[in-house]
Amino acid sequence: MADPQQALLTQLANLEKRSGKSLAELGALLAGSGVAKHGEQVAWLKTTLGLGHGDANTLVHHLRCAAASAPAGPAAAGTEPADPLDAIYTGAKTALRPVHEALMAAARGFGDFELAPKKGYVSLRRKRQFAMIGPATQTQVELGLNMKGVPATVRLVEQAPGGMCQYKLRLGSVDEVDTELLGWLRRAYDSAA
């Protein structure tokens, strides 16, 4: 069965390619159209930009969801935040962003992978998800890893089968992004090829 979130991301990426505009640009056009109701916005996109009904409906729905989940700020209504991490690491969780950035910097050193931002975390994918990173609490980032055959430790907690990740661990500071953790992250990255 196809992953619905991945299907949505693919549809939105294809819509950007076909229209020649980013989602933010499309959102700005829609916001400036003067139409407010969902159905009216779908009709406007179909008429003005020549989008098909499915693309127009998906775009309006996506932009409305992004606007509803975005923190209040200077971003224009109906557009996505410039950086998805801005929506994830807000308020008391802002202090955790350096931990996230340290994990991402380490993962980027391994090679190419795809980012799939979700509402409360970021999924890192090759052929399949190998890690997920997001705030677990106001003081800890949770790193989920998918790999097999690694003995659990006090730090690396094995998860029940059927979950999104096979292992999880929590970090409270950049100092915890150490050699041991990087070994696990690399193993998860390699196993997703």
Secondary structure, DSSP 4 states (H G I P E B T S, - for coil): ---HHHHHHHHHHHHHHHHTS-HHHHHHHHHTT---SHHHHHHHHHHHH---HHHHHHHHHHHHHHHHHSPSSSSPTTS--SSHHHHHS-GGGGGGHHHHHHHHHHHHTT---EEEE-SS-EEEESSSEEEEEEESSSS-EEEEE--SS----SSSEEPPTTSS-SEEEEESSGGG--HHHHHHHHHHHHHT-
